[in-house]
Structures are given as C-alpha cells and as structure tokens.
Amino acid sequence: MIVLNEILYESFRKGASNVFLKVGIPPMFRIAEHLQSSDSDPVSKVEIEELVESLLTDTLKDKLQAEHDVSFTYLIENAGLFYLTISKADGTFCLATKFIPSKIPSISALNLPLILEKVLTSNSGLILVTGPAGSGRSTTIAACIDWINRSRTEHIISVESPIEYAHKSRKSIVSHLEQIEGESNISLFRRARKLSPDVIQFGTLESQDDVVELLSIAESGVLVVASMNTLSSARTIDRIVDMFPESEHPSIRTRLSSSLVAVLSQILVGRRSCVADSLLEPCFQKQVAASELMINTPAIANLIREGKSAQIYSAIQMSVNQGMQTLEASLASLVKTGQIDHEEALLKTTRPDDLNRFVAPKGPQGPEDNPPGAAALRRPSA
C-alpha cells in the first residue's frame, strides 16, 4: 500500500524538488537535479490505481478520463504544499509531484541578479522568467511578485490554476484569480483586466492566444510577469515569433521590441555543499540558481525587431555595464565563490570555452575575482 504522506514527507526531509510514482519501480526523488530511488518497494498497478481513487473527487476523475491528466495541490502538515499531476500512461497511471515552498525566498537568497529589482520597478511591459522544467521558475516569479508587493503600492493580480503561492497584501493589494473549470485563458485574462490591475502574474505562455492577450495587456500600461519553457533569451524570442504564421513575424517582432522589459533565463545547479539557511526550504539549500539576464535596451530592441536573435548573446556580453549577464558569467561566479564545482558548471553550459575563460586565472595577479556580468549584480558578503 502506498502511503503518499510518508513518501512526500520523506522527499521534503531529503530536499527533493520532485517525486515520481510509476508502476514497476520504487518511488523516485529528484534531488539537486539528479534522480534517486527511495528504499520502498516497486509500485504495483493495483497500488497506484487505489491511490488515484483515494485522491480524486468525482469531478477530477471525470477530468482525468476526458483529458488524460489532472493537476491539483496537496498539503502535508509540517512539510508544505505539493503540486500533484496524475496522468494516464502505459495502461494505468503515473504521478509526479512538485514541492511548493511555504516561504517565498528573496531575490538575493535565490542568487538572482540584484538589478532585477530595478527591472521590477517598470510600470508596464512584459517580463519573462524562462528555463527548463524544474528550474525554479515559479519560485523566482513568486520572489519577484513578493518584491513588488513589499516595495510598491500597486494592485497585483496573480493568475494561476491552481494557486501555488499565496501572497498576503503588504504595500500592494494582491488578488488571486483562479481559473474556473473549463475556462479559456482568454476569458481568464479578460476577467483580470476588469479588475484594473497594475501588475499581472501569469503562469506559462504556451500558445499564440496567450502571447496576443498578454502583449495587449502589457501595451495597455500593465506590468506582466510570466514564464516560458525556454533555455535562453534568444530562444525565447524565437519561440514566441514561431508561434505565429510567417506573415505575422515582422509585426510580432515589432511588438516584442517595444513591450518586452527583460528575460531572465535560469537553471538550477547542485551546490558543492548544503547551505544551512533557515530561510531556505531544503530543496533550495542543495541547489543554486545560475541565470542569463537580458534587458531590453535600444540595441537589444533593434536586434529583436530585425530578427537577429542569433546576435543577442553577444549583445548581452557587451552590455555588462547595463546589468546584463550571460549564463556562463553566472556559472563562473558560482565556481569562483566555491558554491558549485567547475565540472558541474561545464555540464550546464553549451559554451564551455566562454565558461573556462571566465574561470581561468587571469594574468600574474591570479584568478579574476568576478567574471564580467557578475560583479555588479551581487551584494558583497557580510
């Protein structure tokens, strides 16, 4: 018999970001981006079907039958909230969970560029947080919304389904708008607009309709913070443009060049040693974020408008003094400060020569203290 609460609590203690239940293998934990098997017996088909039966309401069972997957939140006392997804697979079910921290870490605690705080003072436009699945995008967006909530006097609408992070109103008013069963994103966005927001937080941009609606909202004077499953700023621009017919590419590029504020692309890297920080949940004590930050300056906007996304990486390299940074500069900074191993960093980059150049000793003075793009973005150690 699967005791889900025990499995999830064990995953919390071990600092796992995800748990996977699949017939024929023991429960698996993702810890610092690596899968580890639990000590439990392999999951049987009967066990997982009984578990699904016990977890789902009749409404969710109907949805699973119709759509082949269903997601919802699940609370474990003394651990926190988990986001569960049940899918039909191989003639039975599989289950994946994502841990949702009960505390919202600060921008600095997540090792994000501190100039991001200046980016978040924008009154309108589109800010995108991107990265692969399990890269901490939701937590980064929550940290951004929390910073706005504590620093500005605005009406913030968090549009999620289900709601992952519950923000209490601080300086700002925060309203959580949950998607109604069967409601389209277009209807959801239009409901949000009727509430006169200053800031809208949305989940993942996945369709042409999502882009059109959120660009329209950003162009109307609202700051929009959303996410995408892309690995870099350049790929993010290309992904958005490719959602549209080729005849519309010039107009979409023009709209992006004027409405985009910034793109933060991040990954999580296993720390060299666990950080004992009571303000961080266990999963963040074992991993640290490395990120690329592109800010939409006139030079970047021109590249977007002209369809020269291949040149964006070089433009970021040339714009360190404006607060931008490449992923390689971020990784190198983590290596130099002893937070991650050089070998681990090399596994996370497609530009190993750039990374090695940043990490290598420079001149007779020894290693340079900070790679370009990192020094101006970190607070000095206490």
N, C-alpha and C positions, 0 to 999 in steps of 0.2 A: 504494500500500500504506500502510495506517495503522500508524504506529509509536507505539503507545499510550504507551510510556515517555517518548518525546520530547515528546509533547503534554502529558502530566501534569507533566513536569519544567518545561516552559515555563510552565505555569499556576502552578506553585509560585514560580518566579522573579518572575512578574508580580504575585504576591499575590492570585491568583484563589481564590475560595471554591468555585466550581463550574466544571465543564466539561460541555459538551453536544455530543454527536455525533449528527447527523441527516442522513439522505440528502438530497443536493441543495444543502447549504450547507456552508461551511467549519466546522471545529471552533470553538465559541463559548466564551468565558470570561466568567464573572460576576466583575467587579472592582468593589468598593465598590458593590454592588447594581446595577451597570449592565452590560449585555451588550456584549462587544466581540468582533469577529471576529478570528480568527487569520489569519496570512498563508498558511496552507495552502490547497490546492485543495479544492473541494467534495467531500464524502464521497460515494462511489458505493455502490449497493446491494451490489455484489459485495464491496467493501472491508469494509463493516460486517458482512456475513454471515461473511466469513473471520475477522474479528476476534472475533466471538462464538464461532465454532467453536473458535478457539485458546484462549479464556479459560475456557470452561466444562468442567467434568468431566461425565461421563455422568449423574451424579445431578442436577447443576444443570440440565443440558439437559432432563431429564425434568420437573423442577420448572417450568422456563420453558414447556415445552409444556403443562403442566397448568394453571398459574396465570397465564400470560402475562407474568409479570415475575419477576425473581430478583435478590437483592442479596448482596454479599459484599465483603470487604475486600481491598485490593491494595496491596502495599508497593513503593515506589520508593526505591532507595538514594540517599542524600544529599538526599532530599526529604521522605519520610514516608509515612504511611498514607492511603489514599484509600478511600472507601466508594462502590462502584460499583453502579448499578442498571441492568439491561438489561430493556427492555420490548418487547413486540410492538406495532408501530404502523405503519399505512399499508402493510400487506402485507410489512413487513420488520422491522427492529429499530431502536431508538434507545437511546442510552446516556447516562446522567447520572452525574457523579461529585461527591462532596463531599470536600473536604480535611479531614483529621483532624489537628490539630496534635500534634506529638510531645511538646511541653512543655505542661503544664497551667498556664495563667496564674493568677495570684492574683485574688481578688475585687477588690482595688483596681486592679490592672493592667487589668481589664476595665471599669473605670469603673462598677462596681456600687455601690449604696448600702452603706456600711460597716455600717449597722445590720443588714444581712443576716447578719453574723457572730453577732450576738446572737440573731437568729431561729434560726440553726443550732444553738444550744445547747438547743433544745427536746428533751425526752426522748421525745415521741410526737406524733402528728398528721400532717397532710398538708401538704407544701409543694409548690406548683405553679410551674413556670417555663414561661411561655407566650410565644407570638409566632408570626409567620408563618414559613413555610419559609425557611431560610437566614438566620434571625435570630440564630444563635449559641446556641440553647437548650442543645444538647449540651455546648458548651464551658462555659457557665455552670453547668450541673449538675455537670460534672466539677470545676470550681473549688470548688463547694460541698462535694462529697464529699472533695476534697483538703483543704479547711479542717478538716472534721470529723476526717479521718484524722490530721492533724497536731496537732490540739488536744484531742481527746477519746480516751478509752480505751473503744472500742466494737467490736462485731462488725458490720461493714458488708458487706452483700451487694449486689453490683452485678448487676442482672438485665438482660442485653442479648443481642440476637441480630442481627447478630454483635457481638462485643465491640469497642467503639470506643476507649475509653481504658483502659489497663491501669494500675491503681493498685497501687503497692507498699505493703505494710503499714508504717505508721510507728508512731504511738502506738496506733492501732487495728489490728485484724485485718481485712483486706479479702479477701473471696472473690468471684470472678467466676463467676456461674452463667449458662451459655449455654443457650438454648432448643434442645431436641432436635428434629430434623427431624419435622414433623408434630405436635409437642406443642402443646396449647392453653395459653393464658395462665393459665387457672385451674389447670391441672396444674403449671405453672411456679411460680406463686405459692405453691402448697401445698408444693412441694419446698423453696422458700426458707424457709417458716415452720418447717419441720422442723429447720432449721439454727440455730435460736434467735438470730435477728438482733436487733440493737438499731436498726439503720438499714437500710432497703432503698432502693436507687436503681432506678427503672424508667424505661423509655423513654416512649412517648406513650400517654396514655389515649385510647382510641378507641371503647370500647364500654361498654354498661351492665354487662357482666360485669366488665370492668376496674375500673370505679368501685366496684362492690359488694365485690369482693375486697380492693382497696386500702383502702377505708374500714374494712373489718373488721380489716385488719392494723393500721391506724392506731389504731383504737379499742382494740386489744389491748395497746397500750403500746409500739409501734414507730414510729419516725420514718420517714416515707415521703417521698421526693423524686422527683417525676415531672414530665412535661411535657404540654402540650396545644397544639394549633394554634389559639389564640385570641388576640385583639388587646388585651384589657383584662381587668381583674379582674371587672367586671360581666358581660362577655360570657362569661367562663369559668364563672361561677356559672350563668348561663342555659343554657349549652351542656350542663353536667353534668345539670342538672334536666331539660332537654328530652330527654335520653336515655331517660327513664322515662315510663311511662303517667301521664296527668294525675292519676289517683287516688293515685299514689305521690309526687307532688310535695311535699306537706307533710312526709312522713317523711324524704325525701332532704334537703330544706332544713334540717330539724332536725339531721340527722346531720352535714351540712356545717358548720352553725353551731357545732357543738361540736368537730369534729375538724380543721377547716381551721386551719392556723397562719398561712399567708401566701400571697399570689400575687404573683409578680414577672413583669410583662409587659414584654417588651423588643423593640426593633428595632435594626438597625444603620444607621448614618448615615456617609456618606463624609466623611472628615476633610478639612479645608481644605488640609492638607499632610501628607505621610507622616511618621510618627514613627519615628525611628531608635532602636529599642529592641531590643536583642539578646534580651531575654526574651520578646518577642512574635514570633509567626510573621508572615510577610509580609502575610497577609490581614488580620491584626488591626492592623498598622501603618497600614493605609489606611482602616480603619473603626473606629468607636467606638460603644459601646452607649449608648442612651438608654432609660430604663425608668420604668415606673409600679410602685410598691410599695404593696400593701395588706396591712396586718397585721390579723389577726382579733381586734380589741378587742371588748369587750361591745357597743359601739354598732354596729360592723360586723356582729357575730353576730346582733344583733336585726334588722338590715335583711335579712340572708340568710334568717333564719327567717320573716320576714313577707312575703317575696317582693318586696322593694322594692329590687331591684338597680339600678334607674334612679337611686337616690339615693347609690349607692356612690361615684361620682366626687366629689360634693360633700362626702361624709364624709371622703374622703382629703384634700381641700383643707383641711378643718377640723382635720386631725389631724397637722399638720406637727410639732408638739412631741412626737408619739409616734413619729416617724421615718418616717412615710409621705410619699410624694411622687407627684405626677402626672407623666405623660409630658411635659406642657408645661413644668413646672418643670425637669425634667431637660434637655430640649432647650434651654431658655433659659440654663441654666447652661453648656452646651457652647458656645452662641453667645457668651456674655459672656466666656468664657475663651479665645475665639479658636480653638476646636478645629473648629467647623463654621460654615458660612455661614448667615446668617439665612434666605436664600432656600431653602436645603436643608432647614432646620428646618421651614419652612412647608409643604413638600411632605410632611412626615411626620406632620402633625397634622390632626385633624378639628375642632380647636378653635383656629383661628388667632387669635381675639380674646384668648383666655387667654394664648397664647404671646406675642403682641405686647405685652400688658400687662406681662408679666414682663420682657421685653427693653427696653421703652421707658424713657427717662430718668425718674427719679422725683425731683421737687422740685428746688430750687436746688443741691443737693449733687451733681447729675449722676446717672449710672446707678447703680441699686442694685447692690451687689456680688454678691448672690446672690438668686435668686428663692426664694420660700417653698418649703420642702421640699428644698432643695439644700444650704444652708449646713451643716446639722448632719450631713450624710451624706458629706462628703468630708474626707479628710485635708488639712491645709494643705500647700502646696507647700514643698519643702525650700529 
